[in-house]
Amino acid sequence: MAITLNQLRSTIKEKDEHKKSLTYKKLAPKTKKAVDDVFAMMAKMPQKVLTTFPKVMRDVAKKYRVQPKDIETYFAKETGLTI
């Protein structure tokens, strides 16, 4: 069965959807890489997102030498939730 272009776009769109937001575009380049890495790590273990998110965020912040507060602020603005 053939897949249409629109169906293909709808399946791929979710992966980098966060990069289209205005909040993401305002981030510093290092913070953007850190946010991308958080999303990548969370995609690897979707069943444990709530339990591992704070640790992943701290580890990524240390790796990219950004403040964990910057990543927290991004997610708070995007979701409207506090961590």
C-alpha positions as CSV (number, residue, x, y, z in Angstrom):
1,M,0.0,0.0,0.0
2,A,1.4,3.4,-1.0
3,I,1.7,6.2,1.5
4,T,0.9,9.7,0.6
5,L,3.1,12.7,1.2
6,N,0.7,14.2,3.7
7,Q,0.6,10.9,5.7
8,L,4.4,10.8,5.7
9,R,4.6,14.4,7.0
10,S,2.2,13.7,9.8
11,T,4.3,10.8,11.0
12,I,7.6,12.7,11.0
13,K,6.3,16.0,12.2
14,E,6.2,15.0,15.9
15,K,9.9,14.4,16.2
16,D,11.1,18.0,15.8
17,E,7.9,19.8,16.6
18,H,9.4,21.6,19.6
19,K,11.9,23.4,17.3
20,K,9.1,25.3,15.6
21,S,8.0,27.1,18.8
22,L,8.8,30.7,19.5
23,T,10.1,29.8,22.9
24,Y,12.6,27.4,21.5
25,K,13.8,29.9,18.8
26,K,14.6,32.4,21.6
27,L,17.0,30.1,23.4
28,A,20.7,30.4,23.3
29,P,22.4,27.9,21.0
30,K,23.9,25.8,23.9
31,T,20.5,25.6,25.5
32,K,18.9,24.5,22.3
33,K,21.3,21.6,22.1
34,A,20.6,20.7,25.7
35,V,16.8,20.8,25.1
36,D,17.3,18.6,22.0
37,D,19.3,16.2,24.0
38,V,16.6,16.0,26.7
39,F,14.0,15.2,24.1
40,A,16.3,12.5,22.6
41,M,16.9,10.9,26.0
42,M,13.2,11.0,26.9
43,A,12.4,9.3,23.5
44,K,14.7,6.4,24.4
45,M,12.8,5.6,27.6
46,P,9.2,6.9,27.2
47,Q,7.8,4.6,29.9
48,K,9.9,6.3,32.6
49,V,9.6,10.0,31.7
50,L,8.2,11.2,35.0
51,T,10.7,9.4,37.1
52,T,13.8,10.1,35.1
53,F,13.1,13.6,33.8
54,P,14.7,15.6,36.6
55,K,17.9,13.5,36.6
56,V,18.1,13.7,32.8
57,M,17.7,17.4,32.9
58,R,20.5,17.8,35.5
59,D,22.8,15.5,33.5
60,V,22.2,17.3,30.2
61,A,22.7,20.7,31.9
62,K,26.0,19.6,33.2
63,K,27.0,18.1,29.8
64,Y,26.3,21.3,27.9
65,R,27.3,23.7,30.7
66,V,24.0,25.4,31.0
67,Q,22.0,26.2,34.1
68,P,19.3,23.6,34.9
69,K,17.0,26.5,35.5
70,D,17.2,27.5,31.9
71,I,16.0,24.1,30.8
72,E,13.3,24.1,33.5
73,T,12.1,27.6,32.3
74,Y,11.9,26.4,28.7
75,F,9.7,23.4,29.7
76,A,7.6,25.5,32.0
77,K,6.9,28.0,29.2
78,E,6.1,25.3,26.7
79,T,3.9,23.2,28.8
80,G,2.6,25.7,31.4
81,L,3.6,23.3,34.1
82,T,6.2,23.6,36.8
83,I,8.8,21.0,37.5
